[in-house]
C-alpha cells in the first residue's frame, strides 16, 4: 500500500438519522425539503472546492488527484495535497458550507488532520482519516470544525497568515483551534450587509426553533 501525506477532513451531519426519519414520515414536509437542500449543498461541495484548491490530474497511478472527496450517508471525507493557497481555499469553502447548512437548519461537526492517507481515491483510509474522525467525534463536541495540532503546526510553518486571519481562532474555553465561519462571514458585512443580515436572521430562527424542540434532551441542548 502506498500512502501520502495530505490535509484530511472528516465531517459529520448532526442529527442525520432524526432528519431522515422525519423526512420519511412527511416526504413533502419542511424537514424533507431542508434535508434535500442540505444534501444538494454537500454534493455541490466538490464543484466549489475544485475552484478553491485548483486540483490537478493524477500525479501517477499511485497518487490521488490534488482534491479527493467521498460522501456517504451522514459523513464526508475529503483530502487535498497541501500548499498554502489550497489550504486557505479549503478553509474558506468549509466555512461557507457550515454557514449555508446552518441557514437550512442543518449542523455539521468536523475535524481536520495533516497525516498519511492511502493513495487510492476510492479507499479513504489511513492515520489521517483516523485522526480527523477522532477530532470530530471526541474533540469538536458541538457544531464546529476543529483543527488538530498537525494542521496548526503545518499552518505555522507554511501558511501563518491563515492562523492570523478571521478564518481560524483558538477557543478561549478549551484551547482548541477551529474554523470561525460566522466571524469570517462578518468580514464582508460592509460589502453585503443585507445578504449577511438576512442569512443571520434565518440561522437565528432555526436555532431558536431547535432549542425549543429539545428541552427534554439536555445533552443535545448543551451542544
MDAnalysis code that builds the backbone (N, CA, C; Angstrom):
import MDAnalysis as mda
import numpy as np

u = mda.Universe.empty(669, n_residues=223, atom_resindex=np.repeat(np.arange(223), 3), trajectory=True)
u.add_TopologyAttr("name", ["N", "CA", "C"] * 223)
u.add_TopologyAttr("resid", np.arange(1, 224))
u.add_TopologyAttr("resname", ["UNK", "UNK", "UNK", "UNK", "UNK", "UNK", "UNK", "UNK", "UNK", "UNK", "UNK", "UNK", "UNK", "UNK", "UNK", "UNK", "UNK", "UNK", "UNK", "UNK", "UNK", "UNK", "UNK", "UNK", "UNK", "UNK", "UNK", "UNK", "UNK", "UNK", "UNK", "UNK", "UNK", "UNK", "UNK", "UNK", "UNK", "UNK", "UNK", "UNK", "UNK", "UNK", "UNK", "UNK", "UNK", "UNK", "UNK", "UNK", "UNK", "UNK", "UNK", "UNK", "UNK", "UNK", "UNK", "UNK", "UNK", "UNK", "UNK", "UNK", "UNK", "UNK", "UNK", "UNK", "UNK", "UNK", "UNK", "UNK", "UNK", "UNK", "UNK", "UNK", "UNK", "UNK", "UNK", "UNK", "UNK", "UNK", "UNK", "UNK", "UNK", "UNK", "UNK", "UNK", "UNK", "UNK", "UNK", "UNK", "UNK", "UNK", "UNK", "UNK", "UNK", "UNK", "UNK", "UNK", "UNK", "UNK", "UNK", "UNK", "UNK", "UNK", "UNK", "UNK", "UNK", "UNK", "UNK", "UNK", "UNK", "UNK", "UNK", "UNK", "UNK", "UNK", "UNK", "UNK", "UNK", "UNK", "UNK", "UNK", "UNK", "UNK", "UNK", "UNK", "UNK", "UNK", "UNK", "UNK", "UNK", "UNK", "UNK", "UNK", "UNK", "UNK", "UNK", "UNK", "UNK", "UNK", "UNK", "UNK", "UNK", "UNK", "UNK", "UNK", "UNK", "UNK", "UNK", "UNK", "UNK", "UNK", "UNK", "UNK", "UNK", "UNK", "UNK", "UNK", "UNK", "UNK", "UNK", "UNK", "UNK", "UNK", "UNK", "UNK", "UNK", "UNK", "UNK", "UNK", "UNK", "UNK", "UNK", "UNK", "UNK", "UNK", "UNK", "UNK", "UNK", "UNK", "UNK", "UNK", "UNK", "UNK", "UNK", "UNK", "UNK", "UNK", "UNK", "UNK", "UNK", "UNK", "UNK", "UNK", "UNK", "UNK", "UNK", "UNK", "UNK", "UNK", "UNK", "UNK", "UNK", "UNK", "UNK", "UNK", "UNK", "UNK", "UNK", "UNK", "UNK", "UNK", "UNK", "UNK", "UNK", "UNK", "UNK", "UNK", "UNK", "UNK", "UNK", "UNK", "UNK", "UNK", "UNK"])
u.atoms.positions = np.array([
    [0.843, -1.198, 0.000],
    [0.000, 0.000, 0.000],
    [0.877, 1.246, 0.000],
    [0.476, 2.245, -0.761],
    [1.221, 3.493, -0.790],
    [0.389, 4.591, -0.126],
    [1.023, 5.308, 0.791],
    [0.358, 6.402, 1.481],
    [1.031, 7.714, 1.111],
    [0.274, 8.801, 1.202],
    [0.861, 10.131, 1.024],
    [0.268, 11.077, 2.057],
    [1.047, 12.084, 2.422],
    [0.627, 12.997, 3.485],
    [-0.259, 14.092, 2.900],
    [-1.451, 14.247, 3.477],
    [-2.425, 15.197, 2.961],
    [-3.169, 15.875, 4.105],
    [-3.814, 16.994, 3.783],
    [-4.783, 17.588, 4.699],
    [-6.064, 16.770, 4.565],
    [-6.524, 16.186, 5.683],
    [-7.679, 15.286, 5.652],
    [-8.795, 15.848, 6.537],
    [-10.013, 15.878, 5.989],
    [-11.165, 16.429, 6.703],
    [-12.226, 15.350, 6.862],
    [-12.750, 15.215, 8.075],
    [-13.899, 14.341, 8.318],
    [-15.043, 15.200, 8.822],
    [-16.195, 15.156, 8.130],
    [-17.383, 15.934, 8.505],
    [-18.531, 14.991, 8.825],
    [-19.334, 15.377, 9.814],
    [-20.492, 14.587, 10.208],
    [-21.714, 15.502, 10.281],
    [-22.835, 15.061, 9.683],
    [-24.089, 15.812, 9.777],
    [-24.763, 15.410, 11.083],
    [-24.936, 16.357, 11.984],
    [-25.502, 16.047, 13.292],
    [-27.009, 15.815, 13.187],
    [-27.480, 14.816, 13.914],
    [-28.911, 14.512, 13.918],
    [-29.429, 13.996, 12.599],
    [-28.549, 13.393, 11.808],
    [-28.929, 12.963, 10.466],
    [-30.036, 11.908, 10.499],
    [-29.942, 10.943, 11.414],
    [-30.943, 9.880, 11.484],
    [-32.330, 10.453, 11.766],
    [-32.398, 11.418, 12.691],
    [-33.691, 12.025, 13.016],
    [-34.244, 12.797, 11.826],
    [-33.369, 13.478, 11.085],
    [-33.808, 14.214, 9.898],
    [-34.379, 13.261, 8.847],
    [-33.698, 12.132, 8.654],
    [-34.153, 11.157, 7.659],
    [-35.499, 10.561, 8.062],
    [-35.655, 10.221, 9.349],
    [-36.910, 9.641, 9.818],
    [-38.062, 10.628, 9.661],
    [-37.803, 11.888, 10.004],
    [-38.840, 12.915, 9.855],
    [-39.199, 13.118, 8.389],
    [-38.186, 13.122, 7.521],
    [-38.427, 13.291, 6.085],
    [-39.224, 12.123, 5.527],
    [-38.962, 10.914, 6.036],
    [-39.688, 9.736, 5.557],
    [-41.158, 9.781, 5.966],
    [-41.439, 10.323, 7.154],
    [-42.826, 10.430, 7.613],
    [-43.604, 11.465, 6.801],
    [-42.928, 12.560, 6.434],
    [-43.574, 13.625, 5.664],
    [-42.683, 13.994, 4.478],
    [-42.739, 13.205, 3.393],
    [-41.841, 13.427, 2.238],
    [-41.989, 14.796, 1.599],
    [-43.139, 15.422, 1.783],
    [-43.354, 16.752, 1.206],
    [-43.234, 17.855, 2.251],
    [-42.821, 17.494, 3.456],
    [-42.772, 18.449, 4.546],
    [-41.531, 19.316, 4.551],
    [-41.470, 20.205, 5.547],
    [-40.357, 21.161, 5.655],
    [-39.028, 20.460, 5.890],
    [-39.021, 19.457, 6.777],
    [-37.765, 18.761, 7.078],
    [-37.208, 18.063, 5.852],
    [-38.094, 17.424, 5.080],
    [-37.648, 16.742, 3.861],
    [-37.033, 17.734, 2.883],
    [-37.652, 18.898, 2.771],
    [-37.113, 19.927, 1.881],
    [-35.759, 20.423, 2.339],
    [-35.625, 20.620, 3.658],
    [-34.349, 21.098, 4.201],
    [-33.264, 20.040, 4.049],
    [-33.628, 18.779, 4.279],
    [-32.652, 17.702, 4.144],
    [-32.177, 17.583, 2.703],
    [-33.107, 17.669, 1.773],
    [-32.750, 17.591, 0.360],
    [-31.833, 18.749, -0.038],
    [-32.157, 19.951, 0.452],
    [-31.331, 21.126, 0.149],
    [-29.934, 20.969, 0.750],
    [-29.874, 20.418, 1.974],
    [-28.579, 20.233, 2.634],
    [-27.720, 19.217, 1.880],
    [-28.329, 18.109, 1.462],
    [-27.579, 17.087, 0.737],
    [-27.103, 17.613, -0.615],
    [-27.938, 18.432, -1.255],
    [-27.530, 19.043, -2.528],
    [-26.354, 19.984, -2.306],
    [-26.399, 20.751, -1.223],
    [-25.295, 21.661, -0.895],
    [-24.002, 20.884, -0.699],
    [-24.080, 19.758, -0.009],
    [-22.891, 18.937, 0.230],
    [-22.401, 18.301, -1.069],
    [-23.337, 17.807, -1.887],
    [-22.952, 17.219, -3.169],
    [-22.239, 18.238, -4.058],
    [-22.657, 19.505, -3.960],
    [-22.044, 20.566, -4.772],
    [-20.711, 21.036, -4.215],
    [-20.356, 20.532, -3.020],
    [-19.109, 20.964, -2.385],
    [-17.911, 20.724, -3.286],
    [-17.879, 19.576, -3.956],
    [-16.726, 19.263, -4.804],
    [-16.570, 20.272, -5.933],
    [-17.686, 20.712, -6.507],
    [-17.602, 21.685, -7.593],
    [-16.965, 22.978, -7.110],
    [-17.381, 23.420, -5.923],
    [-16.821, 24.661, -5.384],
    [-15.369, 24.469, -4.955],
    [-15.071, 23.300, -4.388],
    [-13.705, 23.036, -3.953],
    [-12.754, 22.929, -5.139],
    [-13.261, 22.451, -6.274],
    [-12.420, 22.398, -7.470],
    [-11.835, 23.765, -7.766],
    [-12.661, 24.798, -7.650],
    [-12.191, 26.158, -7.895],
    [-11.301, 26.646, -6.758],
    [-11.641, 26.246, -5.537],
    [-10.917, 26.762, -4.376],
    [-9.506, 26.221, -4.259],
    [-9.314, 24.935, -4.581],
    [-7.996, 24.347, -4.387],
    [-7.315, 23.988, -5.698],
    [-7.974, 24.269, -6.831],
    [-7.383, 24.065, -8.163],
    [-6.714, 22.707, -8.309],
    [-7.491, 21.613, -8.238],
    [-6.864, 20.291, -8.318],
    [-6.297, 20.001, -9.690],
    [-5.208, 19.263, -9.706],
    [-4.632, 18.847, -10.980],
    [-5.075, 17.443, -11.323],
    [-4.501, 16.885, -12.347],
    [-4.790, 15.492, -12.695],
    [-3.980, 14.594, -11.774],
    [-4.212, 13.295, -11.886],
    [-3.439, 12.367, -11.062],
    [-1.949, 12.509, -11.364],
    [-1.165, 12.473, -10.310],
    [0.275, 12.601, -10.484],
    [0.874, 11.335, -11.094],
    [0.304, 10.172, -10.725],
    [0.722, 8.890, -11.287],
    [-0.326, 7.874, -10.900],
    [-0.116, 6.641, -11.246],
    [-1.075, 5.605, -10.878],
    [-1.119, 5.376, -9.368],
    [-0.113, 5.843, -8.664],
    [-0.046, 5.611, -7.222],
    [-0.406, 6.846, -6.406],
    [-0.944, 7.878, -7.061],
    [-1.289, 9.103, -6.353],
    [-2.743, 9.477, -6.612],
    [-3.327, 10.122, -5.612],
    [-4.662, 10.666, -5.766],
    [-4.587, 11.986, -6.538],
    [-5.747, 12.470, -7.031],
    [-5.785, 13.842, -7.535],
    [-5.486, 14.801, -6.384],
    [-5.253, 16.059, -6.722],
    [-4.952, 17.027, -5.674],
    [-6.078, 17.107, -4.656],
    [-7.333, 17.037, -5.147],
    [-8.505, 17.016, -4.275],
    [-9.204, 15.685, -4.421],
    [-9.612, 15.104, -3.297],
    [-10.406, 13.884, -3.332],
    [-11.510, 14.004, -2.295],
    [-12.732, 13.550, -2.641],
    [-13.861, 13.677, -1.727],
    [-14.778, 12.473, -1.871],
    [-15.204, 11.932, -0.723],
    [-16.196, 10.862, -0.685],
    [-17.338, 11.275, 0.234],
    [-18.575, 11.057, -0.215],
    [-19.758, 11.382, 0.565],
    [-20.558, 10.110, 0.748],
    [-20.848, 9.743, 1.997],
    [-21.652, 8.549, 2.240],
    [-22.489, 8.771, 3.499],
    [-23.790, 8.530, 3.345],
    [-24.741, 8.698, 4.441],
    [-24.584, 10.077, 5.086],
    [-24.210, 10.108, 6.375],
    [-24.124, 11.387, 7.088],
    [-22.691, 11.898, 7.196],
    [-21.765, 11.319, 6.445],
    [-20.356, 11.681, 6.593],
    [-19.712, 12.095, 5.272],
    [-18.713, 12.967, 5.389],
    [-17.923, 13.404, 4.238],
    [-16.452, 13.274, 4.609],
    [-15.671, 12.641, 3.748],
    [-14.216, 12.606, 3.918],
    [-13.598, 13.246, 2.689],
    [-12.766, 14.238, 2.907],
    [-12.072, 14.841, 1.770],
    [-10.623, 15.090, 2.144],
    [-9.781, 15.142, 1.126],
    [-8.361, 15.383, 1.371],
    [-7.775, 16.173, 0.216],
    [-6.744, 16.948, 0.510],
    [-6.040, 17.710, -0.517],
    [-4.537, 17.595, -0.295],
    [-3.799, 17.677, -1.393],
    [-2.354, 17.833, -1.291],
    [-2.090, 19.253, -0.812],
    [-1.272, 19.421, 0.207],
    [-1.171, 20.733, 0.843],
    [-0.281, 21.737, 0.123],
    [-0.770, 22.950, 0.036],
    [0.022, 24.151, -0.217],
    [-0.798, 25.279, 0.382],
    [-0.178, 26.408, 0.658],
    [-0.836, 27.454, 1.442],
    [-2.123, 27.954, 0.804],
    [-2.130, 28.147, -0.523],
    [-3.323, 28.650, -1.193],
    [-4.453, 27.623, -1.156],
    [-4.117, 26.363, -1.374],
    [-5.133, 25.305, -1.352],
    [-5.755, 25.170, 0.032],
    [-4.931, 25.226, 1.067],
    [-5.442, 25.086, 2.429],
    [-6.348, 26.261, 2.778],
    [-5.948, 27.465, 2.405],
    [-6.786, 28.633, 2.667],
    [-8.113, 28.517, 1.905],
    [-8.047, 28.079, 0.638],
    [-9.261, 27.885, -0.147],
    [-10.168, 26.836, 0.471],
    [-9.570, 25.749, 0.971],
    [-10.334, 24.694, 1.624],
    [-11.044, 25.236, 2.860],
    [-10.325, 25.971, 3.712],
    [-10.920, 26.503, 4.936],
    [-12.069, 27.466, 4.609],
    [-11.888, 28.280, 3.566],
    [-12.950, 29.215, 3.181],
    [-14.199, 28.467, 2.724],
    [-14.019, 27.419, 1.906],
    [-15.168, 26.671, 1.403],
    [-15.856, 25.903, 2.533],
    [-15.106, 25.372, 3.482],
    [-15.714, 24.684, 4.623],
    [-16.499, 25.664, 5.485],
    [-15.990, 26.880, 5.628],
    [-16.703, 27.908, 6.396],
    [-18.018, 28.274, 5.710],
    [-17.983, 28.417, 4.389],
    [-19.203, 28.724, 3.642],
    [-20.201, 27.577, 3.737],
    [-19.699, 26.336, 3.645],
    [-20.577, 25.173, 3.775],
    [-21.257, 25.178, 5.139],
    [-20.500, 25.462, 6.182],
    [-21.019, 25.492, 7.549],
    [-22.165, 26.496, 7.654],
    [-21.950, 27.703, 7.125],
    [-22.968, 28.754, 7.178],
    [-24.183, 28.383, 6.338],
    [-23.962, 27.884, 5.129],
    [-25.073, 27.536, 4.245],
    [-25.946, 26.435, 4.840],
    [-25.329, 25.462, 5.500],
    [-26.110, 24.398, 6.118],
    [-26.869, 24.920, 7.341],
    [-26.258, 25.817, 8.104],
    [-26.964, 26.420, 9.241],
    [-28.207, 27.167, 8.779],
    [-28.114, 27.788, 7.612],
    [-29.252, 28.522, 7.069],
    [-30.370, 27.585, 6.622],
    [-30.084, 26.278, 6.563],
    [-31.093, 25.273, 6.239],
    [-31.496, 24.486, 7.483],
    [-31.021, 24.935, 8.649],
    [-31.337, 24.252, 9.891],
    [-30.609, 22.943, 10.064],
    [-29.459, 22.805, 9.407],
    [-28.655, 21.583, 9.474],
    [-27.269, 21.947, 10.003],
    [-26.739, 21.125, 10.910],
    [-25.477, 21.460, 11.568],
    [-24.444, 20.351, 11.349],
    [-23.203, 20.756, 11.198],
    [-22.137, 19.782, 10.995],
    [-21.051, 19.956, 12.047],
    [-20.319, 18.863, 12.234],
    [-19.168, 18.854, 13.133],
    [-18.042, 18.208, 12.360],
    [-16.808, 18.665, 12.576],
    [-15.731, 18.107, 11.784],
    [-14.375, 18.208, 12.441],
    [-13.430, 17.469, 11.862],
    [-12.045, 17.513, 12.314],
    [-11.120, 17.537, 11.111],
    [-10.010, 18.250, 11.250],
    [-9.032, 18.360, 10.163],
    [-7.663, 17.935, 10.691],
    [-7.034, 16.996, 9.982],
    [-5.708, 16.498, 10.367],
    [-4.759, 16.609, 9.180],
    [-3.474, 16.549, 9.466],
    [-2.443, 16.527, 8.423],
    [-1.624, 15.270, 8.641],
    [-1.934, 14.230, 7.848],
    [-1.285, 12.940, 8.087],
    [-1.433, 12.053, 6.848],
    [-0.962, 10.831, 6.968],
    [-0.944, 9.894, 5.853],
    [-2.348, 9.390, 5.501],
    [-2.605, 9.226, 4.199],
    [-3.847, 8.635, 3.719],
    [-3.503, 7.728, 2.540],
    [-4.209, 6.633, 2.421],
    [-3.958, 5.653, 1.365],
    [-4.131, 6.316, 0.004],
    [-3.130, 6.154, -0.861],
    [-3.119, 6.836, -2.158],
    [-3.995, 6.103, -3.174],
    [-5.261, 5.984, -2.839],
    [-6.251, 5.413, -3.749],
    [-7.539, 6.179, -3.529],
    [-7.996, 6.918, -4.546],
    [-9.106, 7.840, -4.346],
    [-10.417, 7.149, -3.989],
    [-10.515, 5.834, -4.193],
    [-11.739, 5.123, -3.877],
    [-11.731, 4.496, -2.490],
    [-10.605, 4.579, -1.797],
    [-10.478, 3.913, -0.498],
    [-9.887, 4.877, 0.530],
    [-10.716, 5.737, 1.119],
    [-10.200, 6.698, 2.095],
    [-9.897, 6.021, 3.428],
    [-8.636, 5.707, 3.665],
    [-8.239, 5.118, 4.930],
    [-6.810, 5.528, 5.237],
    [-6.437, 5.399, 6.504],
    [-5.096, 5.772, 6.914],
    [-5.121, 6.582, 8.194],
    [-3.954, 6.864, 8.766],
    [-3.883, 7.638, 10.006],
    [-4.575, 9.002, 9.905],
    [-4.520, 9.635, 8.723],
    [-5.163, 10.940, 8.556],
    [-6.663, 10.863, 8.734],
    [-7.271, 9.799, 8.204],
    [-8.716, 9.598, 8.361],
    [-9.038, 9.298, 9.821],
    [-8.237, 8.419, 10.441],
    [-8.461, 8.072, 11.846],
    [-8.392, 9.302, 12.743],
    [-7.378, 10.152, 12.517],
    [-7.188, 11.313, 13.390],
    [-8.243, 12.381, 13.155],
    [-8.631, 12.589, 11.885],
    [-9.675, 13.590, 11.621],
    [-11.006, 13.131, 12.198],
    [-11.290, 11.817, 12.132],
    [-12.514, 11.283, 12.736],
    [-12.469, 11.432, 14.251],
    [-11.309, 11.155, 14.850],
    [-11.171, 11.297, 16.301],
    [-11.401, 12.743, 16.736],
    [-10.869, 13.678, 15.963],
    [-11.075, 15.094, 16.274],
    [-12.555, 15.450, 16.216],
    [-13.236, 14.953, 15.184],
    [-14.672, 15.240, 15.038],
    [-15.477, 14.639, 16.172],
    [-15.217, 13.378, 16.484],
    [-16.059, 12.642, 17.429],
    [-15.728, 12.907, 18.893],
    [-14.458, 13.219, 19.191],
    [-14.047, 13.340, 20.593],
    [-13.690, 14.759, 21.025],
    [-13.313, 15.626, 20.081],
    [-12.837, 16.960, 20.442],
    [-13.821, 18.063, 20.059],
    [-14.406, 17.964, 18.870],
    [-15.283, 19.042, 18.391],
    [-16.453, 19.265, 19.345],
    [-17.084, 18.174, 19.798],
    [-18.148, 18.182, 20.800],
    [-19.442, 18.836, 20.305],
    [-19.402, 20.133, 19.993],
    [-20.594, 20.816, 19.475],
    [-20.346, 21.192, 18.018],
    [-21.347, 21.747, 17.311],
    [-21.149, 22.056, 15.883],
    [-19.993, 23.031, 15.641],
    [-18.886, 22.514, 15.183],
    [-17.719, 23.293, 14.777],
    [-16.765, 22.368, 14.041],
    [-15.807, 22.941, 13.339],
    [-14.805, 22.160, 12.609],
    [-13.453, 22.480, 13.227],
    [-12.864, 21.499, 13.912],
    [-11.653, 21.748, 14.688],
    [-10.405, 21.344, 13.913],
    [-9.298, 22.013, 14.240],
    [-8.006, 21.742, 13.624],
    [-7.130, 20.985, 14.619],
    [-6.592, 19.853, 14.188],
    [-5.661, 19.132, 15.027],
    [-4.311, 19.827, 15.084],
    [-3.487, 19.422, 16.041],
    [-2.168, 20.034, 16.210],
    [-1.333, 19.919, 14.935],
    [-1.491, 18.807, 14.209],
    [-0.714, 18.616, 12.984],
    [-1.024, 19.696, 11.945],
    [-2.292, 20.112, 11.865],
    [-2.689, 21.158, 10.914],
    [-2.228, 22.525, 11.403],
    [-2.375, 22.758, 12.697],
    [-1.913, 24.035, 13.266],
    [-0.414, 24.190, 13.035],
    [0.351, 23.112, 13.276],
    [1.802, 23.157, 13.055],
    [2.117, 23.404, 11.582],
    [1.369, 22.756, 10.678],
    [1.577, 22.981, 9.243],
    [1.338, 24.450, 8.890],
    [0.248, 25.019, 9.398],
    [-0.069, 26.422, 9.092],
    [1.000, 27.356, 9.641],
    [1.480, 27.089, 10.840],
    [2.520, 27.945, 11.427],
    [3.774, 27.948, 10.561],
    [4.077, 26.790, 9.978],
    [5.291, 26.642, 9.195],
    [5.116, 27.139, 7.764],
    [3.981, 26.814, 7.140],
    [3.821, 27.049, 5.704],
    [2.763, 28.087, 5.337],
    [1.850, 28.398, 6.255],
    [0.778, 29.358, 5.928],
    [0.355, 30.137, 7.170],
    [1.293, 30.888, 7.779],
    [0.985, 31.582, 9.037],
    [-0.132, 32.613, 8.907],
    [-0.339, 33.139, 7.693],
    [-1.389, 34.132, 7.507],
    [-2.772, 33.558, 7.801],
    [-2.943, 32.250, 7.629],
    [-4.244, 31.632, 7.894],
    [-4.585, 31.726, 9.382],
    [-3.612, 31.443, 10.240],
    [-3.859, 31.498, 11.680],
    [-4.105, 32.923, 12.157],
    [-3.617, 33.902, 11.412],
    [-3.800, 35.306, 11.784],
    [-5.059, 35.914, 11.172],
    [-5.764, 35.145, 10.342],
    [-6.938, 35.671, 9.649],
    [-8.202, 35.403, 10.454],
    [-9.341, 35.859, 9.892],
    [-10.634, 35.614, 10.541],
    [-11.116, 34.187, 10.343],
    [-10.378, 33.398, 9.569],
    [-10.799, 32.030, 9.276],
    [-10.670, 31.091, 10.473],
    [-9.652, 31.330, 11.308],
    [-9.317, 30.391, 12.385],
    [-9.180, 31.153, 13.690],
    [-9.629, 30.514, 14.761],
    [-9.468, 31.128, 16.074],
    [-9.299, 30.044, 17.123],
    [-8.582, 30.370, 18.181],
    [-8.416, 29.424, 19.283],
    [-9.474, 29.695, 20.342],
    [-10.218, 28.662, 20.710],
    [-11.298, 28.805, 21.671],
    [-10.743, 29.141, 23.053],
    [-11.302, 30.184, 23.668],
    [-10.807, 30.622, 24.976],
    [-11.100, 29.605, 26.075],
    [-12.151, 28.802, 25.899],
    [-12.574, 27.906, 26.970],
    [-11.807, 26.585, 26.982],
    [-11.516, 26.029, 25.800],
    [-10.843, 24.728, 25.798],
    [-9.513, 24.719, 25.052],
    [-9.106, 25.856, 24.479],
    [-7.816, 25.943, 23.813],
    [-7.747, 25.297, 22.450],
    [-8.887, 24.842, 21.919],
    [-8.921, 24.148, 20.638],
    [-9.006, 25.153, 19.489],
    [-8.208, 24.928, 18.452],
    [-8.303, 25.745, 17.239],
    [-9.462, 25.230, 16.386],
    [-10.224, 26.149, 15.820],
    [-11.325, 25.740, 14.942],
    [-11.569, 26.816, 13.903],
    [-12.277, 26.434, 12.836],
    [-12.700, 27.424, 11.853],
    [-13.730, 28.341, 12.496],
    [-13.776, 29.588, 12.047],
    [-14.706, 30.572, 12.590],
    [-15.598, 31.095, 11.463],
    [-16.576, 30.298, 11.019],
    [-17.391, 30.686, 9.865],
    [-18.152, 31.989, 10.051],
    [-18.722, 32.189, 11.228],
    [-19.516, 33.401, 11.450],
    [-18.619, 34.626, 11.468],
    [-17.502, 34.531, 12.168],
    [-16.553, 35.643, 12.200],
    [-16.040, 35.958, 10.799],
    [-15.750, 34.903, 10.032],
    [-15.256, 35.087, 8.672],
    [-16.310, 35.757, 7.800],
    [-17.585, 35.381, 7.987],
    [-18.668, 35.960, 7.193],
    [-18.840, 37.443, 7.486],
    [-18.642, 37.836, 8.741],
    [-18.860, 39.238, 9.104],
    [-17.767, 40.162, 8.576],
    [-16.667, 39.576, 8.112],
    [-15.621, 40.402, 7.496],
    [-16.177, 41.130, 6.276],
    [-17.127, 40.483, 5.592],
    [-17.728, 41.065, 4.392],
    [-19.019, 41.817, 4.681],
    [-19.273, 42.146, 5.945],
    [-20.537, 42.769, 6.321],
    [-20.762, 44.092, 5.600],
    [-19.721, 44.884, 5.449],
    [-19.868, 46.194, 4.812],
    [-20.207, 46.089, 3.331],
    [-19.701, 45.052, 2.660],
    [-19.907, 44.928, 1.217],
    [-21.274, 44.336, 0.880],
    [-21.856, 43.572, 1.809],
    [-23.157, 42.956, 1.529],
    [-23.963, 42.846, 2.821],
    [-24.306, 43.980, 3.434],
    [-24.960, 43.934, 4.747],
    [-26.318, 43.246, 4.710],
    [-27.116, 43.521, 3.670],
    [-28.459, 42.933, 3.635],
    [-28.384, 41.416, 3.516],
    [-27.522, 40.937, 2.603],
    [-27.417, 39.497, 2.391],
    [-26.982, 38.766, 3.643],
    [-25.975, 39.290, 4.330],
    [-25.445, 38.623, 5.508],
    [-26.429, 38.707, 6.677],
    [-27.055, 39.871, 6.856],
    [-28.005, 40.022, 7.950],
    [-29.250, 39.164, 7.730],
    [-29.674, 39.030, 6.481],
    [-30.816, 38.174, 6.163],
    [-30.481, 36.718, 6.467],
    [-29.274, 36.303, 6.100],
    [-28.813, 34.945, 6.384],
    [-28.755, 34.704, 7.889],
    [-28.248, 35.688, 8.627],
    [-28.146, 35.572, 10.083],
    [-29.524, 35.437, 10.710],
    [-30.496, 36.159, 10.174],
    [-31.863, 36.085, 10.695],
    [-32.447, 34.687, 10.494],
    [-32.194, 34.105, 9.329],
    [-32.676, 32.744, 9.048],
    [-32.022, 31.739, 9.991],
    [-30.709, 31.871, 10.185],
    [-29.980, 30.965, 11.079],
    [-30.512, 31.081, 12.501],
    [-30.732, 32.311, 12.960],
    [-31.232, 32.538, 14.325],
    [-32.610, 31.904, 14.512],
    [-33.455, 31.995, 13.490],
    [-34.801, 31.422, 13.581],
    [-34.733, 29.903, 13.742],
    [-33.860, 29.257, 12.966],
    [-33.714, 27.809, 13.089],
    [-33.112, 27.426, 14.437],
    [-32.141, 28.195, 14.913],
    [-31.542, 27.900, 16.213],
    [-32.583, 27.987, 17.320],
    [-33.394, 29.043, 17.302],
    [-34.429, 29.200, 18.329],
    [-35.449, 28.069, 18.259],
    [-35.828, 27.686, 17.052],
    [-36.780, 26.580, 16.888],
    [-36.199, 25.277, 17.434],
    [-34.940, 25.009, 17.105],
    [-34.309, 23.773, 17.560],
    [-34.134, 23.743, 19.070],
    [-33.788, 24.882, 19.657],
    [-33.614, 24.940, 21.104],
    [-34.926, 24.658, 21.828],
    [-36.031, 25.140, 21.271],
    [-37.342, 24.901, 21.890],
    [-37.764, 23.439, 21.776],
    [-37.275, 22.755, 20.733],
    [-37.731, 21.386, 20.490],
    [-36.937, 20.337, 21.254],
    [-35.864, 20.732, 21.954],
    [-35.023, 19.735, 22.631],
    [-34.929, 19.999, 24.131],
    [-36.003, 20.527, 24.710],
    [-35.986, 20.819, 26.152],
    [-35.834, 19.542, 26.976],
    [-36.241, 18.393, 26.436],
    [-36.111, 17.124, 27.161],
    [-34.800, 16.405, 26.857],
    [-33.896, 17.081, 26.150],
    [-32.624, 16.461, 25.772],
    [-31.475, 17.394, 26.165],
    [-31.135, 17.436, 27.457],
    [-30.118, 18.388, 27.930],
    [-28.750, 18.228, 27.267],
    [-28.380, 16.989, 26.913],
    [-27.061, 16.795, 26.296],
    [-27.031, 17.423, 24.899],
    [-28.141, 17.302, 24.174],
    [-28.217, 17.942, 22.857],
    [-28.305, 19.444, 23.029],
    [-29.074, 19.909, 24.012],
    [-29.203, 21.346, 24.284],
    [-27.845, 21.958, 24.569],
    [-27.023, 21.261, 25.329],
    [-25.680, 21.748, 25.674],
    [-24.834, 21.940, 24.428],
    [-24.916, 20.986, 23.489],
    [-24.142, 21.081, 22.266],
    [-24.596, 22.259, 21.437],
])
